[in-house]
Amino acid sequence: MINPDIIVQIGKQIADSIPKSVKNTQQEVEKNIRLILQTTIDKLDLVSREEFDNQVAVLKRTRAKLDEMEATLAKIEQGLAKKPARNKRTKKE
């Protein structure tokens, strides 16, 4: 989720830009703006920085494991390529 303080700050900045004649209802306007902003941001399907960082760490570990497995497979393939092919069929006469 987005930090609620950011929403409050944006709401306050928007409310501060409202003409003085409307200032009497500033608190109500701020409340409505915060509600609109929160609803809009929730619809964006965003993830928190912590959740993002956790996924980055998982992907790094996965990449390291994949690289390790690829290296192991390459060694196995090299070993198989060096061995002479066995003829499994025997001649029957």
VENBEL-V590629 format. One record per residue. SS is DSSP state (@ for helix, = for strand, . for the rest). PSI is psi in whole degrees, 0 to 359 (999 if undefined). OMEGA is omega as a letter, one per 20 degrees, with the letter a starting at -180 (NA if undefined). Layout:
ss = {SS,SS}
psi = {PSI,PSI}
omega = {OMEGA,OMEGA}
This chain:
ss = {.,.,.,@,@,@,@,@,@,@,@,@,@,@,@,@,.,.,.,@,@,@,@,@,@,@,@,@,@,@,@,@,@,@,@,@,@,@,@,@,@,@,@,.,.,.,.,.,@,@,@,@,@,@,@,@,@,@,@,@,@,@,@,@,@,@,@,@,@,@,@,@,@,@,@,@,@,@,@,@,@,@,.,.,.,.,.,.,.,.,.,.,.}
psi = {157,145,123,333,326,318,317,316,315,316,318,319,319,317,324,336,357,142,154,331,339,354,335,331,26,315,319,320,314,316,314,320,317,318,315,315,314,316,315,316,322,327,341,349,52,160,157,162,320,316,320,312,321,318,323,316,318,316,323,317,319,318,317,317,319,316,319,316,323,320,318,316,319,319,318,316,321,317,320,325,331,332,139,146,136,138,110,345,138,148,132,126,999}
omega = {r,r,a,r,r,r,r,a,r,r,r,r,r,a,r,a,a,a,a,a,a,a,a,a,a,a,r,r,r,a,a,r,r,a,r,r,a,r,a,a,r,r,a,r,r,r,r,r,r,r,r,a,r,r,r,r,r,a,r,r,r,r,r,r,r,r,r,a,r,r,r,r,r,r,r,r,r,r,r,a,a,a,r,r,r,r,a,a,r,a,r,r,NA}
